[in-house]
Amino acid sequence: MKKSKIVLILLFVFPLLMYFIFSSATHNSLFLPIISTNHNDLPVDLKPESTKDSVQLKGKITILCFSGTNIDNIKGDLFNLNQKIYNKYNGFNDFQVVLVAPNGTEKEINTVLNAFQNLTKDTNNWNVVYGTTSAIASFYNSFNFKTPLNQDFGTSQIFILDKEIALRGRKGKNKKGEVEYRESYNMISAADLHNEMTDDVKILLREYRLALKKNKNSRTKRLYIDEK
């Protein structure tokens, strides 16, 4: 066999081989680890404003955040989230940001979101629910996050929830072989959002695309067998 043919075969076979290797792997660069499960959806005492339909976590990839009572302290953090994460993934129908805010902050929150409209074409997937500080604390504590809410009942830490309301993040060994654990991402750090969270949301979205493709192929295969 001529060398040119061998080279062509290798160029064709090697990418396929690598694809099957990576497709069957469980490395955290392919699948975003599950940190915890069995979480409840938003309770009835956390409600959106009357002008908006009900908000649910189930069935959506959600970025969950808690503003607290001092909106001035978190304006810049929400701006980082909007620019680094929301604008990048808002095109996906199953993606949303849910901001949990205390009663009485509606006007300030709306001012912040209205300012985003100058930078963002569509803010419809920015969802805000309001409630008492006790209801917010109860909902937050139900996740058993390692970082507590601050004295304003807010936090700069934000969380990724999948469609089953499971908390996603990082655990185990990274590509360098170092042990890591991450259940949240810091809105204060643009680098944290731009690098780690951007990658992790992308991985989770890819998981669902691959699962959808697999299910579609399975249905097509079953249909073909039934027709035979």
Secondary structure, DSSP 8 states (H G I E B T S, - for coil): --HHHHHHHHHHHHHHHHHHHHHT---TTTS--EEE-------TTSB--TTS----STTSEEEEEEE-S-GGGTHHHHHHHIIIIIHHHTTSTTEEEEEEEETT-HHHHHHHHHHHTTT-S--TTEEEEEE-HHHHHHHHHTTT-SS---TTSEEEEEEEE-TT--EE-EEEE-TTS-EEEES-EETT-HHIIIIIIHHHHHHHHHHHHHHHHHHHHHHHHHHHHHH-
